[in-house]
Amino acid sequence: MIVVNDILTTDMDFNDTYVAIGNFDGVHYGHKKLIKETIKAARENGKQAVVFTFEKHPMEVLFPKRKFEYINTNEEKLYLLESLGVDVVIMQIAIAEMLTFPNIPLSVTINEYVELAKLYSTPRSGGYINGMLDAIARYLIETGKMLKQIPEHRQQQHRNNNR
C-alpha cells in the first residue's frame, strides 16, 4: 500500500481511481463496508482503490486545547486500511493549510480542496467541502484563531444563502 501525505505535492496520478473519503478513526463496520465497496468497484473496473483520510481530525485542529481521543493511532489506521486491501491512502493535513500558511489566500485553499473533492469523489462533493471549509474558516476568524480574511465574493454568497 502506498501512503501519500499531501495530494497537492505528490507526483502520483489519481485519475481513474475509486475513492472513499472520511476520517475513518476506528475503522468500524460502517467504515469497512464503505471501503470494501470502494475496493470492489475499483477491482471490477481495473482501477486503484484509494482512501482519502486526515492526519488529524478536523475537531482537533479547531480545538487544539481540548483533549481529542482517537480510537486508533494513524499507524494502526494505516495497518487496518492495508489489511482491507486499499491500494493508496492519502493522509491529508486538512485544515492545517488554512492555519499554518499565512501567505496562501483562504479562497485558494478552499478552492483547491473543492476541486480535489470534485475530481476524486462525486461532483456534488465539491459543494459539501466548500460549505464545510467556509463554515470552519468563518469560525476560525470569529474566534480569533485565524487572521486571514474571507474574500468579499464569499461574504456576499454567505449573505445571500442566509436570507
N, C-alpha and C positions, 0 to 999 in steps of 0.2 A: 504494500500500500504506500502510496506517495502522500506526503503531507506538505501542503503549501501554506506558508504563514501570511502571505499577503498577495491576494489575487491581482492587485493593481501593479505589482512589480515583477511578477513571475513571467517566464518565457513560455510556460505551458499553454497549449491551445485547448480551450474548453468548448470548442464547437462540437456539436453532435454528442452531447452528454445528457444524462438524466441526473437531475439534482434534487436532493432533499435538503430543505433549509430549516434550521432550528438550533436551539441551544443544546438539546439532547443531553442534559445532565441526568445521569441515572440510567439512560438508555433502557427505559421501561418497555412494557408490552406495546403500548401505542407507538412509541418511537420505532421499535423493532418492526412493527407492521408496516409503517410508512417507508422505512429504509429497505425492507425486503421487497416491497412493491417497486421501489425505485430500481433496485438491483435486477429484479425480474424483467422489468421493461427494458432496461439497458441491455441485458443479455439477449433478450428476444430480438433486439434490433442491432446487435453487434456494436454497441456503444459502451462508454465507460460510465460507471455508477459513481457519482460524486456526492459527498455530504458537505454542505456549507454550514459551518458552525462558528462559534465565537470563543475566543481565548478566555474572555471574562464575560460573565452575564451582564447585560446592559444595566441591571439594577445596581451591580457592584460599582460600575463606572459612575453612575449617577449619585450614589450614596456611599462614597468610599469610607466614611467613618462607621457605618453600620456593619456589623459582622454578618457576612453572607456565607452561609454554609452550603458547600457543594456535596452532592451525593458521591460523585467520583472526582478524582483529580483529572487533569487533562490527559495525563499518560494513561490512566485507566480508561477514559473515554475513547482514546485512540485505539487501545487494545480491543475494546468491545466492538468498535466500528470495523476494525480489521477482521475480527472473528466472524462478523456477519457477511464479509465478502466485498466490502466497499473498496473501490479502486483508488480513489483520491479523496482526501479530506482537506478542505480549505478551512484553516483555523484562523479566522479573520479577527482583526483587532477591534472592529466595530466602531463604537462612538469615540474611541481614543483619538482618532484623527481630528475630530472637532476640537478636542480639549488640548492636544499637545502640539499642534502645528498652527501657530497663530498667523502665519503668512498665507495659509490656504483659505480662501474665502469660503464662508459657510455654504453658499449656493453651489460651489464647485464640489464640495464634499457630498452634499445631499444628491446632486445630480449624478455623480459617479455611482453612488450606491443604487439609485433608481435605475440607471442604465444596466448595472450588473444584475439587478433583480429581474428586469425585463428580458435580458439576454439569457440568463441561466435558469429562469423559472418560467412563469407564465406572464403574458403581457399585463395582466391585472396586478401582478405582484409589485410592479413599479409604483402604483397608486398607494398601496399599503405601506411600502417602505417610505415613500415620500411623506405621507401623513404621520407615520411614526417618528421619523427623524425630525420633521418640522416641529412636532409637539415636544420632543426631547430637547431640541435646540431652544425653543421658547422657554421651557422650564429652566434650562441651564442659564439662560440670560436673565430671567426674572429672579433667580436665586443668587445671582452674582457669581456663579461658578464658571461662567464663560463670558469673555468681554467682546466677542465678535458681535456684529450687528446683523439682523435679518434684513436682506435687501428689500427695498420698497415694493417691488412687484410681488414678493411673497407676503408682505404685510397686507397689501391690497387684496390678494387672494384670500387670506385668512379672514379679513373683514367681510368680504362678500360671501364666504362659506358660512359664516356665523350669523347671517341675517335671518 
